[in-house]
Amino acid sequence: MNKIAIIGLGYVGLPLAVEFGKHFETIGFDIHQTRIDELKTGYDRTLESDKEAILSSNKLTFTNQLADLKTANIFIVTVPTPIDKNNKPDLSPLLKASTSVGSVLKKGDIVIYESTVYPGCTEEDCVPVLEKNSGLIFNQDFFCGYSPERIVPGDKERTLTKIKKITSGSTPEIAEKVDQLYKTIIIAGTYKAPSIKVAEAAKVIENCQRDLNISFVNELALIFDRMNIDTTEVLEAAGTKFNFLPFKPGLVGGHCISVDPYYLTSKAESLGYYPEVIHSGRRINDNMGEFIANKVVKLMIQKNHTIKGAKVLVMGITFKENCPDLRNSKVIDVIKELKEFGIAVAIYDPQANTEEVMHEYNISLINSIHKHSYNAVIHAVAHKEFNKINIKDLLLENGVVYDVKSVLPKDLVDGRL
């Protein structure tokens, strides 16, 4: 009988643990005691799983004690794979998790990785750590699989079970076992890749492709801004062609699209190839926050606002709408650039956790917004709560409205991407 241990209970691990816990004895493991305590009551601060779903997963238990994992025979690692300040892969969470799993690994066990990595990482970086800490031999005493996560934070329609899952294994037999395991929970079905490396590569290029498509429309926005053409109107017109791809300009943050391309480029560079297209797209997307802030300042100057000491309200700080996820939010770049001008920036976000914002970015959120108080308002994230707010009521006389998401009526705004 399978007994599954999920290592890491964040946006990826918890939904996985909840689904597997309906079919198999499942142990949800996380190093943070607070997280474990919350989950035992059914509370998920990421809002990916509701209380009923967590508590009704009757074969699921939670722990932060490594010794509790010794009875498991399948380990699924779902820890973050971030980048460092130099945009290089930071494998420390993955390698620490591999060390922990290795210490409780037994003969016949399977370790499956879901974290996004570059091709070869599972077998070249993680397996040696597992071997060292277990004293076991790969593909003889224990085996590995790779099934990349495809969670879309905040999306309540395309949830875990409704997105086709790529699977793979270190031997043909293990690949089949891994595939059958995921088939028990994935309604949308699975796709068994021919190797772990192929599965790793497939995942990383998913996000590279999306990053490049967004960088293209972001570059169009930069060009059309100089031409005084509305980018949204151009895209709507071009979108009448049946095969035109419906991407929109914007801030590219989060744990995937703005991070994963660096995993592929780093691996490519280690092999002597310098990727030009991927790096170019990343540069464009990383500079959009600065562009937005400078555009707002120019609009304020055109309306005769004094910039130093001006009050600007930024609506939203999470990396996407209707989601509390703060990871790698590019709204921070807008805020930092505005502050460089001596502007007093107020940030309001009913979806974000105030303590997490302070911990991650050393920024205080305001609890409420006030009428007739701001020289400019930047609609940065399209949270549903903002639909009820009349932005014009928030402005001082002749104030500026900038719509990053291009969702507000055009006659309401002074500028938009």
Secondary structure, 3 states (H helix, E strand, C coil): CCEEEEECCCCCHHHHHHHHCCCCEEEEECCCHHHHHHHHCCCCCCCCCCHHHHHHCCCEEEECCHHHHCCCCEEEECCCCCECCCCCECCHHHHHHHHHHHHHCCCCCEEEECCCCCCCHHHHHHHHHHHHHHCCCECCCEEEEECCCCCCCCCCCCCHHHCCEEECECCHHHHHHHHHHHHCCCCCCEEECCCHHHHHHHHHHHHHHHHHHHHHHHHHHHHHHHHCCCHHHHHHHHCCCCCCCCCCCCCCCCCCCCCHHHHHHHHHHHCCCCCCHHHHHHHHHHCHHHHHHHHHHHHHHHCCCCCCCCEEEEECCCCCCCCCCCCCCCHHHHHHHHHHCCCEEEEECCCCCHHHHHHHHCCCCCCCCCCCCEEEEEECCCCHHHHHCCHHHHEEEEEEEEECCCCCCHHHCCEEC
